Amino acid sequence: MNFEISKLPTRDTKPRNAGLTMVMDKGLSFREAEDFISVAGDYTDLLKLGFGTSYVTPNLKQKIELYQQAGIPVYFGGTLFEAFVIRGQIEDYIRLLEKYKLTHCEVSDGSIDIDQDEKCKYIHQMSKYVTVLSEVGSKDAEKIIPPYKWIAMMQAEIEAGVWKVIAEAREGGNVGIFRGTGEVRSGLVEEILTKIPQETILWEAPQKGQQVWFIKLYGANVNLGNIAPNEVIPLETLRIGLRGDSFNFYL
C-alpha cells in the first residue's frame, strides 16, 4: 500500500482462499488487458472470459498467457461449457482446456437443463484435469429456485469435487440470488449460509449496492465475482472501508 492508515481490515494476500475477486472480461483488447493488469492485477484472483467471448476473441492464446504470467488464473465462461455439452463435445472441450493450458474451468447449467447427477459427473470428470468452479442458479429470471434446492445442489457439487460454487447473478446482477431490480434475495442468501460454508461460495455481485450488502454482512474477505475490470480498484476500497458506502464499517 502507498501509506499507512489505522483501523482497516486485514485482507488475505494472493494466492488466497477467501476474499476472492473474480473479474469478467467481456472483450478487452490485448492493450486494455495490459493496462488492466498494471492497475488491478494485484487485486484480481480469477479472470473469466465471459460467456462465449473466447470463441471470437482475437489473439486468444496471447491474451490468456498475459493474464497467466501476471499470476491470474483464467477460465472460460460457463455458457461456453454448456455450448459444448449440448452438442455432445465434452471431449473437445477438455482438449480445448489443454490447448490453452487453463488451470480452472466452470461447470454450469444456467442456459440448458442438465440433470443434477449428470452435472456432478461432469464436475468429477473435469476435476481430474483442472480446478473446477460450478455455478448454481438459472439465467432465466422467471425460474425461481427455492432455497432448499440451492442448498442441495451446492452440497452435491461440493461433494463432487468443486473448489468454489458460484451463486448465479449474470453480468447484470438481476437474476438468481437477486431480484430483477438488483435487490439481494436476503432470505435466500441467509438460508444458504446455514448449510454451506461462506468461504466455499463465490457470490456474483456486479453492482455496487450488491457488493456493499455482502461486505457489510460478511466482511472484507467475502468472495465476489462478475466484477467489471474498471470496478476492481473501487471494490477493493469498498472492502477496506475507504469509500463512502463502507466508510463506517470498521471504525
Backbone as CSV, one residue per row, in Angstrom:
resi,resn,N_x,N_y,N_z,CA_x,CA_y,CA_z,C_x,C_y,C_z
1,MET,0.839,-1.195,0.000,0.000,0.000,0.000,0.878,1.250,0.000
2,ASN,0.322,2.366,-0.395,1.114,3.583,-0.573,1.403,4.325,0.727
3,PHE,0.564,4.116,1.758,0.796,4.772,3.040,-0.005,4.029,4.099
4,GLU,0.179,4.408,5.370,-0.444,3.714,6.491,-1.712,4.428,6.956
5,ILE,-2.759,3.633,7.240,-3.981,4.124,7.869,-4.388,3.083,8.910
6,SER,-4.738,3.519,10.094,-5.124,2.574,11.138,-6.575,2.137,10.974
7,LYS,-6.912,1.050,11.662,-8.287,0.530,11.745,-8.864,0.152,10.389
8,LEU,-8.025,-0.428,9.547,-8.522,-1.014,8.298,-8.502,-2.526,8.451
9,PRO,-9.468,-3.230,7.862,-9.487,-4.694,7.982,-8.312,-5.319,7.245
10,THR,-7.890,-6.463,7.725,-6.794,-7.195,7.082,-7.327,-7.974,5.895
11,ARG,-6.682,-7.783,4.771,-7.046,-8.543,3.570,-6.066,-9.694,3.386
12,ASP,-6.587,-10.892,3.166,-5.717,-12.007,2.836,-4.947,-11.670,1.567
13,THR,-3.727,-12.164,1.472,-2.914,-11.891,0.287,-3.011,-13.043,-0.711
14,LYS,-2.718,-12.760,-1.954,-2.731,-13.779,-3.008,-1.504,-14.688,-2.867
15,PRO,-1.677,-15.969,-3.230,-2.940,-16.646,-3.567,-3.749,-16.912,-2.302
16,ARG,-5.022,-16.666,-2.371,-5.868,-16.756,-1.191,-7.083,-17.639,-1.463
17,ASN,-7.690,-18.090,-0.389,-8.867,-18.939,-0.493,-10.137,-18.187,-0.151
18,ALA,-9.981,-17.005,0.455,-11.131,-16.180,0.826,-10.848,-14.743,0.421
19,GLY,-11.905,-13.987,0.245,-11.744,-12.610,-0.209,-11.425,-12.512,-1.681
20,LEU,-11.862,-13.513,-2.439,-11.555,-13.560,-3.871,-12.327,-12.486,-4.638
21,THR,-11.660,-11.917,-5.633,-12.317,-11.042,-6.600,-12.195,-11.689,-7.970
22,MET,-13.335,-12.089,-8.510,-13.359,-12.691,-9.850,-13.835,-11.626,-10.832
23,VAL,-13.035,-11.405,-11.856,-13.304,-10.358,-12.840,-13.810,-10.972,-14.131
24,MET,-14.790,-10.319,-14.743,-15.288,-10.776,-16.040,-14.735,-9.897,-17.154
25,ASP,-14.012,-10.522,-18.052,-13.508,-9.862,-19.262,-14.495,-10.204,-20.381
26,LYS,-15.201,-9.195,-20.859,-16.200,-9.407,-21.914,-15.690,-8.967,-23.282
27,GLY,-14.385,-8.718,-23.383,-13.862,-8.340,-24.692,-12.792,-7.273,-24.651
28,LEU,-12.006,-7.239,-23.570,-10.905,-6.287,-23.516,-9.911,-6.577,-24.641
29,SER,-9.342,-5.532,-25.217,-8.270,-5.723,-26.182,-7.009,-6.149,-25.444
30,PHE,-6.004,-6.598,-26.181,-4.745,-7.010,-25.553,-4.137,-5.842,-24.785
31,ARG,-4.155,-4.647,-25.387,-3.590,-3.478,-24.708,-4.409,-3.101,-23.474
32,GLU,-5.728,-3.226,-23.585,-6.570,-2.944,-22.419,-6.289,-3.943,-21.301
33,ALA,-6.042,-5.201,-21.679,-5.707,-6.211,-20.676,-4.380,-5.876,-19.998
34,GLU,-3.415,-5.404,-20.771,-2.142,-4.982,-20.190,-2.352,-3.842,-19.204
35,ASP,-3.140,-2.857,-19.594,-3.422,-1.722,-18.712,-4.157,-2.181,-17.458
36,PHE,-5.110,-3.084,-17.645,-5.861,-3.616,-16.500,-4.927,-4.284,-15.494
37,ILE,-4.029,-5.118,-15.977,-3.094,-5.820,-15.095,-2.210,-4.832,-14.344
38,SER,-1.769,-3.775,-15.029,-0.873,-2.807,-14.391,-1.543,-2.102,-13.223
39,VAL,-2.863,-1.974,-13.276,-3.596,-1.266,-12.223,-4.219,-2.223,-11.212
40,ALA,-4.847,-3.286,-11.691,-5.683,-4.124,-10.829,-5.233,-5.568,-10.716
41,GLY,-4.125,-5.922,-11.323,-3.672,-7.304,-11.294,-3.471,-7.851,-9.894
42,ASP,-2.945,-7.028,-8.991,-2.672,-7.479,-7.621,-3.949,-7.746,-6.832
43,TYR,-5.080,-7.235,-7.295,-6.340,-7.384,-6.575,-7.282,-8.378,-7.259
44,THR,-6.824,-8.994,-8.336,-7.656,-9.914,-9.113,-7.190,-11.345,-8.887
45,ASP,-8.112,-12.197,-8.434,-7.763,-13.584,-8.123,-8.105,-14.547,-9.247
46,LEU,-9.146,-14.233,-9.995,-9.600,-15.079,-11.099,-10.105,-14.177,-12.206
47,LEU,-9.931,-14.642,-13.437,-10.471,-13.884,-14.566,-11.265,-14.818,-15.468
48,LYS,-12.528,-14.444,-15.687,-13.406,-15.232,-16.556,-13.562,-14.532,-17.892
49,LEU,-13.297,-15.249,-18.957,-13.597,-14.758,-20.296,-15.082,-15.032,-20.523
50,GLY,-15.891,-13.987,-20.341,-17.332,-14.130,-20.204,-18.024,-14.900,-21.310
51,PHE,-19.037,-15.643,-20.900,-19.907,-16.476,-21.756,-19.116,-17.097,-22.911
52,GLY,-19.408,-16.776,-24.183,-18.696,-17.404,-25.294,-17.704,-16.492,-25.987
53,THR,-17.261,-15.429,-25.288,-16.392,-14.435,-25.934,-15.062,-15.025,-26.390
54,SER,-14.606,-16.090,-25.738,-13.312,-16.664,-26.114,-13.328,-17.223,-27.538
55,TYR,-14.507,-17.556,-28.048,-14.611,-18.094,-29.409,-14.281,-17.035,-30.459
56,VAL,-14.592,-15.777,-30.161,-14.422,-14.711,-31.152,-13.329,-13.707,-30.768
57,THR,-12.644,-13.936,-29.654,-11.617,-13.004,-29.201,-10.336,-13.156,-30.024
58,PRO,-9.837,-12.079,-30.645,-8.570,-12.156,-31.379,-7.397,-12.403,-30.416
59,ASN,-6.364,-13.065,-30.905,-5.147,-13.293,-30.120,-5.445,-13.927,-28.762
60,LEU,-6.348,-14.900,-28.778,-6.802,-15.502,-27.529,-5.647,-16.117,-26.739
61,LYS,-4.794,-16.881,-27.402,-3.688,-17.562,-26.712,-2.771,-16.557,-26.020
62,GLN,-2.417,-15.492,-26.744,-1.519,-14.486,-26.183,-2.169,-13.761,-25.005
63,LYS,-3.457,-13.532,-25.106,-4.164,-12.833,-24.033,-4.232,-13.691,-22.768
64,ILE,-4.526,-14.971,-22.944,-4.556,-15.879,-21.798,-3.182,-15.945,-21.144
65,GLU,-2.141,-16.055,-21.955,-0.785,-16.124,-21.417,-0.422,-14.846,-20.665
66,LEU,-0.899,-13.710,-21.151,-0.640,-12.435,-20.485,-1.203,-12.453,-19.061
67,TYR,-2.452,-12.894,-18.928,-3.058,-12.973,-17.600,-2.324,-13.988,-16.719
68,GLN,-2.018,-15.132,-17.290,-1.368,-16.182,-16.503,0.008,-15.736,-16.016
69,GLN,0.755,-15.038,-16.860,2.072,-14.551,-16.463,1.981,-13.522,-15.336
70,ALA,0.825,-12.875,-15.224,0.586,-11.912,-14.141,0.068,-12.605,-12.883
71,GLY,0.000,-13.925,-12.910,-0.466,-14.673,-11.752,-1.968,-14.698,-11.590
72,ILE,-2.697,-14.521,-12.696,-4.161,-14.516,-12.653,-4.688,-15.729,-13.418
73,PRO,-5.252,-16.732,-12.727,-5.841,-17.876,-13.429,-7.008,-17.436,-14.303
74,VAL,-7.097,-18.027,-15.481,-8.133,-17.693,-16.458,-9.038,-18.906,-16.661
75,TYR,-10.325,-18.647,-16.854,-11.208,-19.748,-17.262,-12.285,-19.222,-18.198
76,PHE,-12.831,-20.144,-19.001,-13.894,-19.798,-19.941,-15.229,-19.708,-19.201
77,GLY,-16.122,-18.838,-19.685,-17.448,-18.717,-19.103,-18.224,-20.023,-19.189
78,GLY,-19.122,-20.214,-18.231,-19.892,-21.454,-18.190,-20.767,-21.665,-19.407
79,THR,-21.173,-20.587,-20.059,-22.008,-20.716,-21.251,-21.267,-21.465,-22.353
80,LEU,-19.961,-21.262,-22.444,-19.174,-21.988,-23.451,-19.159,-23.479,-23.129
81,PHE,-18.990,-23.815,-21.850,-19.063,-25.220,-21.432,-20.394,-25.826,-21.861
82,GLU,-21.477,-25.104,-21.619,-22.805,-25.610,-21.973,-22.971,-25.765,-23.483
83,ALA,-22.354,-24.865,-24.238,-22.429,-24.956,-25.706,-21.779,-26.236,-26.206
84,PHE,-20.692,-26.649,-25.567,-20.039,-27.905,-25.933,-20.866,-29.104,-25.468
85,VAL,-21.413,-29.024,-24.247,-22.178,-30.144,-23.698,-23.402,-30.451,-24.548
86,ILE,-24.165,-29.400,-24.920,-25.418,-29.628,-25.647,-25.162,-30.197,-27.044
87,ARG,-23.929,-30.027,-27.540,-23.548,-30.569,-28.846,-22.801,-31.893,-28.728
88,GLY,-22.715,-32.436,-27.511,-22.037,-33.712,-27.303,-20.537,-33.647,-27.532
89,GLN,-19.915,-32.503,-27.212,-18.496,-32.291,-27.495,-17.651,-32.103,-26.237
90,ILE,-17.976,-32.822,-25.166,-17.255,-32.622,-23.912,-15.774,-32.985,-24.049
91,GLU,-15.449,-33.986,-24.824,-14.037,-34.342,-25.012,-13.306,-33.234,-25.769
92,ASP,-13.988,-32.603,-26.715,-13.391,-31.461,-27.420,-13.137,-30.316,-26.452
93,TYR,-14.037,-30.148,-25.493,-13.876,-29.076,-24.502,-12.653,-29.334,-23.628
94,ILE,-12.475,-30.572,-23.220,-11.303,-30.925,-22.411,-10.018,-30.655,-23.184
95,ARG,-10.018,-31.007,-24.469,-8.834,-30.741,-25.298,-8.598,-29.244,-25.456
96,LEU,-9.682,-28.468,-25.469,-9.560,-27.011,-25.557,-8.861,-26.454,-24.318
97,LEU,-9.244,-26.949,-23.148,-8.588,-26.517,-21.906,-7.099,-26.857,-21.942
98,GLU,-6.788,-28.027,-22.448,-5.381,-28.444,-22.532,-4.620,-27.579,-23.526
99,LYS,-5.250,-27.260,-24.649,-4.607,-26.446,-25.683,-4.176,-25.094,-25.135
100,TYR,-5.046,-24.479,-24.329,-4.754,-23.142,-23.817,-4.131,-23.163,-22.413
101,LYS,-3.823,-24.393,-21.936,-3.141,-24.566,-20.647,-3.907,-23.891,-19.497
102,LEU,-5.226,-24.038,-19.526,-6.053,-23.465,-18.472,-6.017,-24.365,-17.234
103,THR,-5.991,-23.749,-16.077,-5.924,-24.484,-14.816,-7.274,-24.537,-14.112
104,HIS,-8.251,-23.773,-14.606,-9.567,-23.709,-13.992,-10.650,-23.838,-15.067
105,CYS,-11.813,-24.301,-14.658,-12.963,-24.300,-15.575,-14.247,-24.137,-14.775
106,GLU,-15.281,-23.719,-15.479,-16.596,-23.556,-14.856,-17.572,-24.558,-15.451
107,VAL,-18.248,-25.278,-14.584,-19.308,-26.198,-14.985,-20.629,-25.566,-14.562
108,SER,-21.503,-25.324,-15.523,-22.762,-24.653,-15.212,-23.909,-25.245,-16.012
109,ASP,-25.113,-24.857,-15.625,-26.310,-25.265,-16.367,-27.328,-24.133,-16.368
110,GLY,-26.830,-22.915,-16.511,-27.700,-21.743,-16.463,-28.512,-21.528,-17.715
111,SER,-28.033,-22.046,-18.864,-28.739,-21.832,-20.134,-29.407,-23.093,-20.650
112,ILE,-28.967,-24.255,-20.177,-29.572,-25.521,-20.581,-29.902,-26.317,-19.321
113,ASP,-30.789,-27.276,-19.469,-31.145,-28.141,-18.346,-30.240,-29.363,-18.340
114,ILE,-29.497,-29.515,-17.260,-28.658,-30.697,-17.069,-29.094,-31.360,-15.773
115,ASP,-29.370,-32.640,-15.834,-29.729,-33.388,-14.638,-28.634,-33.234,-13.593
116,GLN,-29.018,-33.105,-12.315,-28.039,-32.864,-11.258,-26.976,-33.954,-11.187
117,ASP,-27.379,-35.199,-11.319,-26.405,-36.298,-11.284,-25.435,-36.193,-12.455
118,GLU,-25.961,-35.821,-13.624,-25.102,-35.673,-14.799,-24.128,-34.514,-14.607
119,LYS,-24.616,-33.426,-14.043,-23.753,-32.271,-13.791,-22.619,-32.653,-12.845
120,CYS,-22.942,-33.417,-11.816,-21.914,-33.854,-10.867,-20.899,-34.784,-11.532
121,LYS,-21.355,-35.564,-12.491,-20.425,-36.416,-13.242,-19.458,-35.568,-14.055
122,TYR,-19.968,-34.487,-14.665,-19.094,-33.567,-15.385,-18.073,-32.930,-14.438
123,ILE,-18.542,-32.534,-13.259,-17.635,-31.934,-12.277,-16.536,-32.918,-11.908
124,HIS,-16.931,-34.143,-11.611,-15.944,-35.169,-11.243,-14.971,-35.425,-12.394
125,GLN,-15.495,-35.469,-13.608,-14.646,-35.698,-14.790,-13.660,-34.561,-14.990
126,MET,-14.147,-33.323,-14.919,-13.292,-32.169,-15.171,-12.270,-31.969,-14.061
127,SER,-12.622,-32.351,-12.832,-11.711,-32.139,-11.704,-10.455,-32.999,-11.791
128,LYS,-10.442,-33.966,-12.704,-9.233,-34.760,-12.938,-8.184,-33.962,-13.696
129,TYR,-8.629,-32.894,-14.357,-7.734,-32.106,-15.208,-7.459,-30.701,-14.654
130,VAL,-8.482,-30.084,-14.055,-8.381,-28.673,-13.659,-9.108,-28.442,-12.334
131,THR,-8.927,-27.260,-11.781,-9.700,-26.824,-10.613,-11.077,-26.371,-11.103
132,VAL,-12.121,-26.920,-10.511,-13.471,-26.699,-11.022,-14.255,-25.739,-10.133
133,LEU,-14.879,-24.784,-10.788,-15.910,-23.964,-10.160,-17.226,-24.364,-10.795
134,SER,-18.272,-24.474,-10.004,-19.586,-24.770,-10.579,-20.529,-23.624,-10.270
135,GLU,-21.482,-23.437,-11.153,-22.436,-22.346,-10.990,-23.818,-22.915,-10.726
136,VAL,-24.465,-22.381,-9.692,-25.821,-22.803,-9.337,-26.768,-21.636,-9.573
137,GLY,-27.914,-21.920,-10.178,-28.899,-20.879,-10.464,-29.138,-20.776,-11.955
138,SER,-30.265,-20.202,-12.316,-30.651,-20.097,-13.720,-30.505,-18.672,-14.233
139,LYS,-30.205,-18.550,-15.528,-30.172,-17.239,-16.170,-31.561,-16.749,-16.540
140,ASP,-32.545,-17.610,-16.383,-33.940,-17.268,-16.673,-34.553,-16.588,-15.452
141,ALA,-34.897,-15.308,-15.580,-35.440,-14.555,-14.452,-36.777,-15.116,-13.972
142,GLU,-37.476,-15.841,-14.835,-38.772,-16.396,-14.460,-38.641,-17.699,-13.676
143,LYS,-37.438,-18.266,-13.650,-37.233,-19.548,-12.979,-36.738,-19.291,-11.558
144,ILE,-37.612,-19.459,-10.585,-37.277,-19.232,-9.186,-36.975,-20.577,-8.522
145,ILE,-35.761,-20.700,-8.017,-35.337,-21.938,-7.357,-35.467,-21.755,-5.852
146,PRO,-36.213,-22.611,-5.160,-36.372,-22.459,-3.713,-35.059,-22.702,-2.975
147,PRO,-34.906,-22.117,-1.792,-33.642,-22.227,-1.056,-33.164,-23.656,-0.825
148,TYR,-34.098,-24.580,-0.493,-33.652,-25.943,-0.192,-33.000,-26.596,-1.411
149,LYS,-33.441,-26.199,-2.627,-32.836,-26.750,-3.838,-31.451,-26.138,-4.082
150,TRP,-31.320,-24.818,-3.832,-29.997,-24.196,-3.925,-29.017,-24.943,-3.033
151,ILE,-29.435,-25.183,-1.797,-28.560,-25.846,-0.825,-28.220,-27.256,-1.271
152,ALA,-29.223,-28.010,-1.707,-28.990,-29.392,-2.132,-28.039,-29.454,-3.324
153,MET,-28.231,-28.550,-4.292,-27.366,-28.535,-5.468,-25.935,-28.165,-5.091
154,MET,-25.784,-27.141,-4.247,-24.451,-26.733,-3.823,-23.742,-27.860,-3.075
155,GLN,-24.460,-28.511,-2.158,-23.858,-29.603,-1.395,-23.407,-30.740,-2.308
156,ALA,-24.252,-31.101,-3.270,-23.919,-32.192,-4.184,-22.691,-31.854,-5.025
157,GLU,-22.598,-30.597,-5.460,-21.496,-30.205,-6.335,-20.185,-30.055,-5.563
158,ILE,-20.271,-29.630,-4.312,-19.074,-29.597,-3.468,-18.564,-31.013,-3.243
159,GLU,-19.478,-31.923,-2.970,-19.087,-33.323,-2.770,-18.507,-33.932,-4.039
160,ALA,-18.962,-33.446,-5.203,-18.464,-33.966,-6.483,-17.062,-33.469,-6.804
161,GLY,-16.600,-32.418,-6.097,-15.210,-32.011,-6.282,-14.968,-30.573,-6.676
162,VAL,-15.964,-29.670,-6.523,-15.712,-28.282,-6.902,-14.904,-27.571,-5.820
163,TRP,-14.121,-26.594,-6.255,-13.340,-25.743,-5.347,-14.214,-24.634,-4.788
164,LYS,-14.938,-23.956,-5.672,-15.880,-22.915,-5.275,-17.177,-23.129,-6.040
165,VAL,-18.280,-22.864,-5.358,-19.573,-22.906,-6.032,-20.034,-21.457,-6.220
166,ILE,-20.423,-21.135,-7.438,-20.783,-19.766,-7.803,-22.299,-19.601,-7.724
167,ALA,-22.728,-18.553,-7.027,-24.157,-18.229,-6.967,-24.494,-17.308,-8.138
168,GLU,-25.324,-17.780,-9.028,-25.645,-17.107,-10.291,-26.293,-15.739,-10.094
169,ALA,-25.847,-14.790,-10.923,-26.487,-13.464,-10.952,-26.427,-12.838,-12.337
170,ARG,-25.703,-13.471,-13.265,-25.395,-12.929,-14.586,-24.544,-11.666,-14.445
171,GLU,-24.127,-11.135,-15.592,-23.286,-9.936,-15.541,-24.073,-8.692,-15.162
172,GLY,-25.416,-8.783,-15.235,-26.240,-7.638,-14.886,-26.652,-7.603,-13.420
173,GLY,-26.522,-8.729,-12.719,-26.919,-8.792,-11.327,-28.418,-8.682,-11.123
174,ASN,-29.194,-9.373,-11.977,-30.650,-9.235,-11.898,-31.398,-10.565,-11.987
175,VAL,-30.703,-11.666,-11.705,-31.349,-12.981,-11.641,-30.716,-13.753,-10.487
176,GLY,-31.160,-14.993,-10.296,-30.529,-15.863,-9.305,-30.688,-15.366,-7.884
177,ILE,-29.583,-14.967,-7.253,-29.630,-14.502,-5.866,-30.153,-13.070,-5.756
178,PHE,-30.468,-12.461,-6.906,-31.011,-11.096,-6.911,-32.366,-11.067,-7.615
179,ARG,-33.184,-10.122,-7.198,-34.442,-9.887,-7.897,-34.170,-9.091,-9.175
180,GLY,-35.163,-8.942,-10.003,-35.000,-8.228,-11.257,-34.552,-6.796,-11.080
181,THR,-34.844,-6.227,-9.906,-34.437,-4.852,-9.595,-32.980,-4.761,-9.158
182,GLY,-32.343,-5.906,-8.941,-30.973,-5.921,-8.425,-30.910,-6.092,-6.923
183,GLU,-32.078,-6.092,-6.258,-32.119,-6.250,-4.799,-31.728,-7.673,-4.413
184,VAL,-30.932,-7.791,-3.349,-30.494,-9.100,-2.875,-31.675,-9.884,-2.317
185,ARG,-31.775,-11.147,-2.686,-32.750,-12.039,-2.058,-32.149,-12.483,-0.725
186,SER,-32.234,-11.604,0.251,-31.501,-11.777,1.502,-31.887,-13.059,2.239
187,GLY,-33.165,-13.406,2.224,-33.590,-14.638,2.882,-32.941,-15.855,2.262
188,LEU,-32.832,-15.854,0.931,-32.179,-16.960,0.230,-30.710,-17.060,0.638
189,VAL,-30.001,-15.932,0.615,-28.581,-15.930,0.962,-28.370,-16.431,2.387
190,GLU,-29.182,-15.912,3.317,-29.031,-16.304,4.715,-29.315,-17.787,4.919
191,GLU,-30.312,-18.311,4.201,-30.637,-19.732,4.350,-29.529,-20.602,3.757
192,ILE,-28.977,-20.198,2.623,-27.869,-20.944,2.029,-26.713,-21.054,3.027
193,LEU,-26.430,-19.951,3.724,-25.279,-19.920,4.626,-25.506,-20.697,5.922
194,THR,-26.711,-21.186,6.151,-26.923,-22.069,7.298,-26.359,-23.465,7.031
195,LYS,-26.117,-23.780,5.759,-25.659,-25.124,5.395,-24.339,-25.143,4.615
196,ILE,-24.056,-24.055,3.891,-22.878,-24.018,3.023,-21.858,-23.044,3.593
197,PRO,-20.601,-23.466,3.804,-19.591,-22.555,4.349,-19.376,-21.350,3.440
198,GLN,-19.295,-20.173,4.046,-19.176,-18.950,3.271,-17.966,-18.956,2.346
199,GLU,-16.826,-19.469,2.843,-15.602,-19.426,2.036,-15.672,-20.314,0.799
200,THR,-16.684,-21.184,0.740,-16.848,-22.085,-0.413,-17.661,-21.434,-1.526
201,ILE,-18.347,-20.337,-1.219,-19.248,-19.705,-2.188,-18.610,-18.457,-2.786
202,LEU,-18.755,-18.304,-4.089,-18.368,-17.080,-4.781,-19.659,-16.417,-5.262
203,TRP,-19.983,-15.278,-4.649,-21.234,-14.590,-4.961,-21.030,-13.662,-6.158
204,GLU,-21.762,-13.880,-7.228,-21.721,-12.929,-8.339,-22.437,-11.655,-7.894
205,ALA,-21.724,-10.541,-7.933,-22.280,-9.284,-7.429,-21.712,-8.118,-8.227
206,PRO,-22.198,-7.925,-9.444,-21.618,-6.894,-10.305,-21.976,-5.461,-9.930
207,GLN,-23.060,-5.272,-9.183,-23.495,-3.914,-8.854,-22.924,-3.461,-7.504
208,LYS,-22.610,-2.174,-7.401,-22.006,-1.655,-6.179,-22.877,-1.915,-4.955
209,GLY,-24.182,-1.669,-5.057,-25.069,-1.880,-3.921,-25.041,-3.319,-3.429
210,GLN,-24.914,-4.260,-4.364,-24.837,-5.669,-4.008,-23.526,-5.972,-3.284
211,GLN,-22.444,-5.394,-3.762,-21.141,-5.585,-3.127,-21.152,-5.038,-1.699
212,VAL,-21.742,-3.849,-1.529,-21.837,-3.239,-0.193,-22.610,-4.159,0.749
213,TRP,-23.702,-4.730,0.262,-24.544,-5.598,1.090,-23.739,-6.785,1.614
214,PHE,-22.996,-7.452,0.732,-22.216,-8.622,1.145,-21.077,-8.237,2.087
215,ILE,-20.387,-7.148,1.786,-19.253,-6.729,2.621,-19.732,-6.307,4.006
216,LYS,-20.856,-5.617,4.072,-21.373,-5.175,5.366,-21.702,-6.352,6.262
217,LEU,-22.299,-7.387,5.690,-22.730,-8.525,6.496,-21.636,-9.567,6.702
218,TYR,-20.780,-9.765,5.708,-19.856,-10.895,5.755,-18.385,-10.499,5.714
219,GLY,-18.103,-9.198,5.716,-16.743,-8.747,5.905,-15.938,-8.535,4.642
220,ALA,-14.742,-8.010,4.839,-13.868,-7.637,3.728,-13.450,-8.828,2.880
221,ASN,-13.429,-10.023,3.489,-12.915,-11.189,2.782,-14.017,-12.124,2.294
222,VAL,-15.133,-11.538,1.871,-16.178,-12.306,1.198,-15.786,-12.450,-0.268
223,ASN,-16.113,-13.599,-0.860,-15.785,-13.860,-2.271,-16.828,-13.214,-3.174
224,LEU,-16.376,-12.378,-4.110,-17.287,-11.681,-5.013,-16.847,-11.858,-6.459
225,GLY,-17.820,-11.996,-7.351,-17.497,-12.246,-8.750,-18.308,-11.429,-9.727
226,ASN,-17.973,-11.627,-11.009,-18.546,-10.868,-12.124,-18.295,-9.368,-11.946
227,ILE,-17.094,-9.043,-11.504,-16.709,-7.661,-11.308,-16.148,-7.122,-12.621
228,ALA,-16.600,-5.950,-13.030,-16.089,-5.326,-14.249,-14.637,-4.901,-14.036
229,PRO,-13.808,-4.963,-15.073,-12.398,-4.608,-14.909,-12.161,-3.236,-14.291
230,ASN,-12.973,-2.260,-14.669,-12.769,-0.911,-14.128,-13.378,-0.719,-12.743
231,GLU,-13.933,-1.803,-12.163,-14.520,-1.723,-10.830,-13.692,-2.451,-9.777
232,VAL,-12.550,-3.003,-10.160,-11.748,-3.779,-9.206,-11.163,-2.885,-8.114
233,ILE,-10.557,-1.785,-8.499,-9.996,-0.863,-7.511,-11.099,-0.263,-6.631
234,PRO,-12.210,0.234,-7.212,-13.307,0.695,-6.363,-13.811,-0.370,-5.391
235,LEU,-13.894,-1.636,-5.854,-14.329,-2.719,-4.966,-13.346,-2.899,-3.820
236,GLU,-12.060,-2.826,-4.111,-11.067,-3.009,-3.050,-11.224,-1.925,-1.977
237,THR,-11.514,-0.701,-2.401,-11.729,0.362,-1.403,-13.011,0.111,-0.614
238,LEU,-14.029,-0.459,-1.253,-15.238,-0.838,-0.526,-14.921,-1.871,0.542
239,ARG,-14.104,-2.849,0.178,-13.773,-3.937,1.097,-13.109,-3.420,2.374
240,ILE,-12.298,-2.377,2.260,-11.495,-1.938,3.406,-11.993,-0.638,4.041
241,GLY,-13.163,-0.167,3.614,-13.759,0.990,4.269,-13.219,2.328,3.830
242,LEU,-12.707,2.404,2.612,-12.188,3.666,2.099,-13.061,4.200,0.961
243,ARG,-14.346,3.980,1.094,-15.335,4.515,0.166,-16.572,4.861,0.993
244,GLY,-17.282,5.881,0.628,-18.382,6.363,1.446,-19.359,5.282,1.874
245,ASP,-19.641,4.334,0.983,-20.646,3.298,1.264,-20.234,2.372,2.406
246,SER,-18.922,2.231,2.637,-18.453,1.306,3.680,-17.565,2.031,4.715
247,PHE,-17.584,3.347,4.691,-16.662,4.153,5.499,-16.743,3.822,6.994
248,ASN,-17.946,3.566,7.483,-18.145,3.353,8.928,-18.145,1.888,9.349
249,PHE,-17.873,0.986,8.414,-17.977,-0.441,8.739,-16.959,-0.876,9.786
250,TYR,-15.778,-0.284,9.818,-14.692,-0.797,10.651,-14.215,0.190,11.706
251,LEU,-14.840,1.341,11.820,-14.392,2.340,12.780,-14.840,1.970,14.212
